[in-house]
Amino acid sequence: MYATMTLPLLKRVPPGVWTALTWLVVTIYPTLLVGQNGAAAWLNSITMGGHSATNRDWNMVSAAALVTLAGSALLTRRPLIGLALLVTASVGVTDGWAAGSHFPPLQFLSADIALLVITATRPRRTARIAAAILISVLVAHIGMVPRSDTSDAQGAVLLAVIAWLIGRSMHQSREHAEQLSAQAAARAVTAERLRIARELHDMVAHTIGIIALQAGAARRVIDTQPDGARNALGEIETASRETLSGLRRMLGALRQPEPGSDAEPAPMAPGPGLANVDGLAVTAAAAGVQVDVRWSGEQRKLPPEIDVSAFRIIQEAVTNVVRHADTRACQISIDCQESELSIEILNGGHRHPHDKTAGSGLGLVGMRERVDLLHGEFSAEPLPEGGFRVAARFPVPEGVR
């Protein structure tokens, strides 16, 4: 079963719940604490311009509460309508307490929260319209009150601007995080595609090179040396079966179910490593190239990624010798030290004339990519006296020394 991610409380609660709670707390809570006789005493104590709270004021507060709940419910689906209802409720309840009074900044706190949420989660156009709705109402009110009483309205405008700026910052952070996530996903896809390309190239190119040489040899001697042709066909069959097995392993890895699913992946055979170098030498000898393998240092177990990459580089270098070099021998040196693994492939031949496939560079690119991924060093260059040299060095992590 897939794991269920638990979100923080602030993210699990819908925005409309917070706006409704904020409005109710800002509006109702003071009426329950100010004065010993409760809300009625507090409302009746408000006398501005000779007016005191009446049943009409209580009815307006109740109606504003219903409008607030409706606006909070619509905030997710219809954000602009929800914000407009929250602003209407705040204006209505303020006028209900004392007609013509100034706006208390906290009375619009629920609308500020709604503006923050809209700015953080909605497109820029919607966020700008929401900011215009709230700020225009507050700015318009500044012109309706005496200059000596504009401090509260100015404070309300300031809170609205701060809410918009915070929401805008959250929106930009979310966009940046999504962009980074998309870039990371694209890099992962590219890396996996290149890994598959390297494996296919190293696996198939080597076998096809051997098959091509053996098939050519069998065709030339099939009439005069049937036994030699039969041996060449046997080598072709062996190389084909080995490559088919490798392709099946790769396809099995690609078809593995995702983590957490009920299906169990089929067991995979271990990939090739330096232990297969001797078999590689035998295959190359059958194709007409004698390979001299020289080991130095202590032969020990290496990390799988280093073991496989080292073998693939040796395999590709030997394949290039078989296919492109006019020589009958090459030398492989493998040096296993405590902190690093070094490999070197030397040949003293020259490229076959009329070889149109030589120099395509895909094999060398794949070798260099393997070494770079393991933070090693790689070089491939012709020798002054003739021939070609491929060398790679892999640092061995301390945990496996």
C-alpha positions as CSV (number, residue, x, y, z in Angstrom):
1,M,0.0,0.0,0.0
2,Y,1.1,3.5,-0.7
3,A,2.1,5.6,2.3
4,T,-0.2,8.5,3.1
5,M,1.6,11.8,3.8
6,T,0.3,13.7,6.8
7,L,0.2,17.4,6.2
8,P,0.7,20.0,8.9
9,L,-2.5,21.3,10.6
10,L,-2.3,24.7,8.9
11,K,-2.4,22.9,5.5
12,R,-5.0,20.3,6.4
13,V,-7.6,22.9,7.5
14,P,-9.3,24.6,4.5
15,P,-8.7,28.3,4.1
16,G,-12.4,29.1,4.5
17,V,-12.4,27.6,8.0
18,W,-9.6,30.1,9.0
19,T,-11.4,33.1,7.6
20,A,-14.7,32.2,9.2
21,L,-13.0,31.5,12.6
22,T,-11.0,34.8,12.3
23,W,-14.1,36.8,11.6
24,L,-16.1,35.3,14.4
25,V,-13.3,35.7,16.9
26,V,-12.7,39.3,15.9
27,T,-16.4,40.1,16.0
28,I,-17.9,38.0,18.8
29,Y,-15.1,37.5,21.2
30,P,-14.8,41.1,22.4
31,T,-18.6,41.3,22.9
32,L,-18.3,38.4,25.4
33,L,-15.5,39.8,27.4
34,V,-16.1,43.6,27.6
35,G,-18.4,44.5,30.4
36,Q,-19.9,42.4,33.1
37,N,-23.3,42.0,31.4
38,G,-22.0,40.5,28.2
39,A,-22.6,41.5,24.6
40,A,-25.7,43.6,25.2
41,A,-23.9,45.8,27.7
42,W,-21.0,46.3,25.4
43,L,-23.1,47.2,22.4
44,N,-25.3,49.5,24.4
45,S,-22.2,51.3,25.7
46,I,-21.2,52.3,22.2
47,T,-22.6,55.8,21.7
48,M,-21.3,57.7,18.8
49,G,-23.3,60.6,17.4
50,G,-26.0,59.9,19.9
51,H,-26.7,56.4,18.6
52,S,-26.5,53.2,20.7
53,A,-26.9,49.6,19.7
54,T,-30.4,48.4,18.9
55,N,-32.0,45.2,17.8
56,R,-31.4,46.4,14.2
57,D,-27.6,46.3,15.0
58,W,-27.9,42.8,16.4
59,N,-29.7,41.7,13.3
60,M,-27.0,43.2,11.1
61,V,-24.3,41.4,13.1
62,S,-26.2,38.1,12.6
63,A,-26.7,38.7,8.9
64,A,-23.0,39.6,8.5
65,A,-22.1,36.3,10.2
66,L,-24.2,34.4,7.7
67,V,-22.6,36.3,4.8
68,T,-19.1,35.5,6.3
69,L,-19.9,31.8,6.4
70,A,-21.1,31.9,2.8
71,G,-18.0,33.8,1.7
72,S,-15.7,31.4,3.5
73,A,-17.5,28.4,1.9
74,L,-17.0,29.9,-1.6
75,L,-13.4,31.0,-1.1
76,T,-11.9,27.8,-2.6
77,R,-14.3,27.5,-5.6
78,R,-15.2,31.1,-6.2
79,P,-12.4,33.1,-4.6
80,L,-13.3,36.6,-5.8
81,I,-17.0,36.1,-4.8
82,G,-15.9,34.7,-1.4
83,L,-13.6,37.7,-0.8
84,A,-16.3,40.2,-1.8
85,L,-18.7,38.6,0.7
86,L,-16.1,38.7,3.5
87,V,-15.5,42.4,2.8
88,T,-19.3,43.1,2.7
89,A,-19.7,41.3,6.1
90,S,-16.9,43.3,7.6
91,V,-18.3,46.6,6.3
92,G,-21.8,45.7,7.4
93,V,-20.9,44.7,11.0
94,T,-18.9,47.8,11.4
95,D,-21.7,50.1,10.3
96,G,-24.1,48.0,12.5
97,W,-22.2,48.9,15.6
98,A,-22.1,52.6,14.9
99,A,-23.2,54.1,11.7
100,G,-20.5,56.2,10.1
101,S,-17.7,54.9,12.3
102,H,-14.2,54.2,11.2
103,F,-13.1,50.7,10.2
104,P,-11.2,48.8,12.9
105,P,-8.2,47.2,11.1
106,L,-8.7,43.8,12.8
107,Q,-12.3,43.7,11.6
108,F,-10.9,43.1,8.1
109,L,-8.4,40.4,9.2
110,S,-10.5,37.6,7.7
111,A,-10.5,39.5,4.4
112,D,-6.8,39.9,4.6
113,I,-6.3,36.2,5.2
114,A,-8.5,35.5,2.1
115,L,-6.4,37.9,0.1
116,L,-3.3,36.2,1.2
117,V,-4.7,32.8,0.2
118,I,-5.9,34.0,-3.2
119,T,-2.5,35.6,-3.9
120,A,-0.6,32.5,-2.9
121,T,-2.7,30.0,-4.8
122,R,-4.3,31.7,-7.7
123,P,-3.0,33.2,-10.9
124,R,-1.7,36.8,-10.9
125,R,-4.7,38.3,-12.6
126,T,-7.1,36.9,-9.9
127,A,-4.7,38.0,-7.1
128,R,-4.6,41.6,-8.5
129,I,-8.4,41.7,-8.8
130,A,-8.7,40.5,-5.2
131,A,-6.3,43.1,-4.0
132,A,-8.1,45.8,-5.9
133,I,-11.4,44.8,-4.3
134,L,-10.2,45.0,-0.8
135,I,-7.8,47.9,-1.0
136,S,-10.3,50.1,-3.0
137,V,-13.0,49.6,-0.3
138,L,-10.5,50.6,2.4
139,V,-9.1,53.6,0.5
140,A,-12.6,54.8,-0.4
141,H,-13.5,54.8,3.3
142,I,-10.5,57.1,4.1
143,G,-12.3,59.8,2.1
144,M,-15.5,59.3,4.1
145,V,-14.2,60.0,7.6
146,P,-12.6,63.1,9.1
147,R,-8.8,63.4,8.7
148,S,-8.3,63.0,12.4
149,D,-9.9,59.5,12.2
150,T,-8.1,58.0,9.2
151,S,-5.5,56.1,11.3
152,D,-7.6,53.0,11.6
153,A,-8.5,53.0,7.9
154,Q,-4.8,53.5,7.0
155,G,-3.9,50.6,9.3
156,A,-6.4,48.4,7.5
157,V,-4.9,49.3,4.2
158,L,-1.4,48.5,5.5
159,L,-2.6,45.1,6.7
160,A,-4.1,44.4,3.3
161,V,-0.9,45.4,1.5
162,I,1.2,43.2,3.9
163,A,-1.2,40.3,3.3
164,W,-0.8,40.7,-0.5
165,L,3.0,40.9,-0.3
166,I,3.1,37.7,1.9
167,G,0.8,35.9,-0.5
168,R,2.9,37.0,-3.5
169,S,6.1,35.8,-1.8
170,M,4.5,32.4,-1.1
171,H,3.3,32.2,-4.7
172,Q,6.8,32.9,-6.0
173,S,8.3,30.3,-3.7
174,R,5.8,27.7,-4.8
175,E,6.5,28.4,-8.5
176,H,10.2,28.2,-7.8
177,A,9.8,24.9,-6.0
178,E,7.7,23.5,-8.9
179,Q,10.3,24.7,-11.4
180,L,13.1,23.0,-9.4
181,S,11.0,19.8,-9.2
182,A,10.4,19.8,-12.9
183,Q,14.1,20.3,-13.6
184,A,15.0,17.5,-11.3
185,A,12.5,15.2,-12.9
186,A,13.8,16.1,-16.4
187,R,17.4,15.5,-15.2
188,A,16.4,12.2,-13.8
189,V,14.7,11.1,-17.0
190,T,17.8,12.3,-19.1
191,A,20.2,10.4,-16.8
192,E,18.1,7.2,-17.0
193,R,17.9,7.5,-20.8
194,L,21.6,8.0,-21.1
195,R,22.2,5.0,-18.7
196,I,20.0,2.8,-20.8
197,A,21.8,4.1,-24.0
198,R,25.2,3.3,-22.5
199,E,24.1,-0.2,-21.5
200,L,22.6,-1.0,-24.9
201,H,25.6,0.4,-26.7
202,D,28.2,-1.5,-24.6
203,M,26.2,-4.7,-24.6
204,V,25.0,-4.8,-28.3
205,A,27.9,-3.1,-30.0
206,H,30.4,-5.6,-28.5
207,T,28.3,-8.6,-29.6
208,I,27.5,-7.3,-33.0
209,G,31.2,-6.7,-33.6
210,I,32.1,-10.2,-32.6
211,I,29.3,-11.7,-34.7
212,A,30.2,-9.6,-37.8
213,L,33.8,-10.8,-37.6
214,Q,32.9,-14.4,-37.0
215,A,30.3,-14.4,-39.7
216,G,32.8,-13.0,-42.2
217,A,35.4,-15.6,-41.2
218,A,32.8,-18.4,-41.5
219,R,31.7,-17.2,-45.0
220,R,35.3,-17.2,-46.2
221,V,36.2,-20.7,-45.0
222,I,32.9,-22.5,-45.2
223,D,33.9,-24.4,-48.4
224,T,37.5,-25.1,-47.6
225,Q,37.5,-25.4,-43.7
226,P,34.1,-26.6,-42.5
227,D,35.4,-27.1,-39.0
228,G,36.6,-23.5,-38.8
229,A,33.2,-22.3,-40.1
230,R,31.4,-24.5,-37.5
231,N,33.5,-23.0,-34.7
232,A,32.8,-19.5,-35.9
233,L,29.1,-20.2,-35.9
234,G,29.3,-21.6,-32.4
235,E,31.0,-18.4,-31.3
236,I,28.2,-16.4,-32.9
237,E,25.6,-18.5,-31.1
238,T,27.3,-18.1,-27.7
239,A,27.6,-14.3,-28.2
240,S,24.0,-14.0,-29.3
241,R,22.7,-16.0,-26.3
242,E,24.8,-13.9,-23.8
243,T,23.5,-10.6,-25.3
244,L,19.9,-11.9,-25.3
245,S,20.3,-12.8,-21.6
246,G,21.7,-9.3,-20.9
247,L,18.8,-7.6,-22.8
248,R,16.3,-9.7,-20.8
249,R,17.9,-8.6,-17.5
250,M,17.7,-4.9,-18.7
251,L,14.1,-5.3,-19.7
252,G,13.3,-7.0,-16.4
253,A,14.8,-4.1,-14.5
254,L,12.8,-1.6,-16.6
255,R,9.5,-3.5,-16.0
256,Q,9.9,-3.8,-12.3
257,P,6.8,-2.6,-10.4
258,E,6.9,0.7,-8.5
259,P,7.8,0.5,-4.8
260,G,4.9,-0.4,-2.6
261,S,2.9,-2.3,-5.2
262,D,1.7,-5.9,-4.5
263,A,3.6,-7.5,-7.4
264,E,7.0,-8.8,-6.6
265,P,9.8,-8.1,-9.2
266,A,11.4,-11.1,-10.8
267,P,14.9,-11.9,-9.5
268,M,17.6,-10.6,-11.7
269,A,20.9,-12.2,-12.5
270,P,24.0,-10.1,-11.4
271,G,25.4,-7.8,-14.0
272,P,28.9,-8.3,-15.5
273,G,32.0,-7.2,-13.6
274,L,35.7,-7.5,-13.7
275,A,35.3,-11.2,-13.0
276,N,34.1,-11.5,-16.6
277,V,37.3,-10.1,-18.1
278,D,38.8,-13.5,-18.7
279,G,35.7,-14.6,-20.6
280,L,35.9,-11.4,-22.6
281,A,39.5,-12.3,-23.5
282,V,38.4,-15.7,-24.7
283,T,35.7,-14.2,-26.9
284,A,38.2,-11.7,-28.3
285,A,40.7,-14.4,-29.0
286,A,38.0,-16.3,-31.0
287,A,37.6,-13.2,-33.0
288,G,41.3,-13.1,-33.8
289,V,42.6,-10.7,-31.1
290,Q,44.8,-12.0,-28.3
291,V,44.1,-10.2,-25.0
292,D,46.8,-10.2,-22.3
293,V,45.1,-9.5,-18.9
294,R,47.5,-8.3,-16.2
295,W,46.3,-7.9,-12.6
296,S,48.1,-6.0,-9.9
297,G,47.2,-5.3,-6.3
298,E,44.7,-7.2,-4.2
299,Q,41.7,-8.6,-6.1
300,R,38.7,-7.9,-3.9
301,K,35.0,-7.1,-4.0
302,L,34.2,-3.7,-5.4
303,P,31.0,-1.6,-5.3
304,P,28.7,-2.8,-8.0
305,E,28.6,0.5,-9.9
306,I,32.4,0.6,-10.1
307,D,32.7,-3.1,-11.0
308,V,30.2,-2.9,-13.8
309,S,31.6,0.4,-15.2
310,A,35.1,-0.8,-15.2
311,F,34.1,-4.0,-17.1
312,R,32.0,-2.0,-19.6
313,I,34.9,0.3,-20.4
314,I,37.3,-2.7,-20.9
315,Q,34.6,-4.4,-23.0
316,E,34.1,-1.3,-25.2
317,A,37.8,-0.7,-25.6
318,V,38.4,-4.4,-26.6
319,T,35.5,-4.2,-29.0
320,N,37.0,-1.1,-30.7
321,V,40.3,-3.0,-31.0
322,V,38.5,-6.0,-32.6
323,R,36.4,-3.9,-35.0
324,H,38.6,-0.9,-35.8
325,A,42.3,-1.7,-35.1
326,D,44.6,-3.5,-37.5
327,T,46.2,-5.6,-34.8
328,R,46.2,-9.1,-33.4
329,A,46.9,-8.3,-29.7
330,C,46.0,-5.9,-27.0
331,Q,46.9,-5.6,-23.3
332,I,44.6,-5.0,-20.3
333,S,46.1,-3.8,-17.0
334,I,43.9,-3.8,-13.9
335,D,45.4,-2.3,-10.7
336,C,43.3,-2.7,-7.5
337,Q,44.6,-0.4,-4.8
338,E,43.1,0.3,-1.4
339,S,41.7,3.7,-2.4
340,E,41.3,3.4,-6.1
341,L,40.9,1.1,-9.1
342,S,42.9,1.8,-12.3
343,I,42.4,0.2,-15.7
344,E,44.3,0.6,-18.9
345,I,43.8,-0.9,-22.4
346,L,46.7,-0.7,-24.9
347,N,47.0,-1.7,-28.5
348,G,49.6,-1.1,-31.0
349,G,47.5,-1.3,-34.2
350,H,46.1,1.2,-36.6
351,R,42.5,1.7,-37.7
352,H,41.3,-0.4,-40.6
353,P,41.3,1.6,-43.8
354,H,37.8,2.2,-45.2
355,D,36.3,1.7,-41.7
356,K,33.4,4.2,-41.9
357,T,32.1,3.4,-38.4
358,A,35.4,4.3,-36.7
359,G,35.4,7.6,-35.0
360,S,31.7,7.9,-34.3
361,G,32.6,8.6,-30.7
362,L,29.6,7.1,-29.0
363,G,31.6,4.5,-27.2
364,L,34.1,7.0,-25.9
365,V,31.3,9.3,-24.8
366,G,29.7,6.5,-22.9
367,M,33.0,5.6,-21.2
368,R,33.6,9.2,-20.1
369,E,30.1,9.5,-18.8
370,R,30.5,6.3,-16.7
371,V,33.7,7.6,-15.2
372,D,32.4,11.1,-14.5
373,L,29.3,9.7,-12.7
374,L,31.7,8.0,-10.3
375,H,33.9,11.1,-9.9
376,G,36.9,9.4,-11.6
377,E,39.4,10.3,-14.3
378,F,39.3,9.1,-17.9
379,S,41.6,9.5,-20.9
380,A,41.5,8.1,-24.4
381,E,44.3,9.1,-26.9
382,P,46.5,7.7,-29.7
383,L,50.0,6.8,-28.8
384,P,53.0,8.6,-30.4
385,E,54.5,5.4,-31.6
386,G,51.2,4.1,-32.9
387,G,48.2,2.4,-31.4
388,F,45.7,3.7,-28.9
389,R,45.4,3.9,-25.1
390,V,42.3,4.0,-22.9
391,A,42.7,4.6,-19.2
392,A,40.3,5.2,-16.3
393,R,40.7,5.6,-12.6
394,F,37.9,5.1,-10.1
395,P,38.1,6.3,-6.4
396,V,36.9,3.6,-4.1
397,P,34.7,4.8,-1.2
398,E,36.1,4.3,2.3
399,G,33.2,2.2,3.4
400,V,34.2,-0.7,1.2
401,R,37.9,-0.6,1.6
